[in-house]
Amino acid sequence: MKKFWPALKQDEKGAAAVEFAVVSTAFLTLLMGGFDMGHTLYTQAVMQGIVQKAARNSSLETGTSAAKQDELDAEVRAAVKDLNKSLTDNDIQITRNYYHDFTTAAAKTPEDVGGDGVCSPGEKYFDRNFSGSYDSDGGANGQGGAKDAVVYSVSTTYPRLFPVATLVGASPNVTITATTLLANQPYGEQASGAIPQLDCP
């Protein structure tokens, strides 16, 4: 017994396993976090390319028809689902909003007469996109017409590829949005005339 304890004290067999056990959690968290971030950035980049292509096709004269828009949206959904096989059509949201020009497309505040950012009853607002209804950001849903500026956006949410969320306190799901802004081709005349003032709802 007297020889056992000194021999045990000097024995370094298995030390590497203990050291690895100490650092493995941090190492694997860092490794999976890097893979997860890389996958997210890759998905974002590919989605942006998909959206750019669909938006360019939508800006043509044929892209204003509802049937063509549905066809393009179906192509976008199929391409996004190729990135993540767990996604369904319901997991992918696609929106189109059109504006009279790029300036109003960039504006994110209501254009009410009172200037307080709220379209209140009794006030009037400028119907710059000639939609006939109040739109909080100056735009209206849809592809619009000739020369209109269109914001085309695709968004999806899916579970993270790696189980790293619980280790770092992050959300277990990733939400990715790809957006582009393009003008419809000048295949006709844009809605024009005096900008009407209408009553706020």
Protein Blocks (a to p, Z undefined) as FASTA:
>chain_A
ZZmmmmmmmpcghklmmmmmmmmmmmmmmmmmmmmmmmmmmmmmmmmmmmmmmmmmmmpm
klmpmklmmmmmmmmmmmmmmmpmkbcfklpccdddddfblmlmmpccdcdfklnopace
hiacddfkonopacfkopaedjbiehiacddddddddddfbffklmnopafbdcdddddd
ddddffbccdedjddddddZZ
